[in-house]
Amino acid sequence: MKIFIDQYFSFIVIVIVINIVSGDGVRVWVEQGWLEGELLDLVTGDGTFNSFKGIPYAQPPIGTLRFKPTPILKLSDRIYKHFFGKKRIDLNSTKEFINYATYSTITYDAINFFLRLPIVENTVRFMYKFSMVSSRNVYGEKGIPYGINGAAHLDDLAYLFDPKTFNLTLDAVEFSLIDQVTTIFADFAKTGNPMNSSAFNVTWPLFNNNTKQYMNLGNNGSQVITTVSSVDEDDELNFWEEFYASIGYYP
């Protein structure tokens, strides 16, 4: 039996695909040519990121547009309004930017990939969204200074393994959460069917292209809370689905 399991992340920080890195600069190839960027330090002081400045997002003020207000492209205006409303994109809108970056660079494409996995004989699919929060969320806690408290990409691994690099402490709450999470995935590994896990209080449904249901793994203190949701109930995914459909693009 072939089993595919996909993780549906609550949020990520920033993801960008890089082609060439040299020195303190970075070059990325896009359809229009090369983009030149630079390597900068994160404001948190614990990492770096690649910055690309001066990228035109509006029509250039030439020809009939000379000496007139530059119109913003309608498509980008729709995206901006949906994710940011009337807010400027700065540190005060970090939460909105992370939500935008999460769905535009990872979540939407990951869901579509999962939906397009070929279904052959004896193949089953399961999807989960990891939403648990505790002091083991070493990546998610980076968002706390910006009013963001949740699970980030890779945070679930700290409940399955011991990331010694981070020197995490272990209290009664964390021990209970780790015990439950490892039971869930150990049962999955033993049986190939997570619906048989003794750790669940609800049924983890098979993922199919009609219901698109998945298991949400959250917690209330030391107790793991499992609920069933559907991809179709996600407003951000629905936005991108409608957005692409409106321009005749079906990724």
Order of alpha helices (4+ residues) and beta strands (2+ residues): beta-beta-beta-beta-beta-alpha-alpha-alpha-beta-alpha-beta-beta-alpha
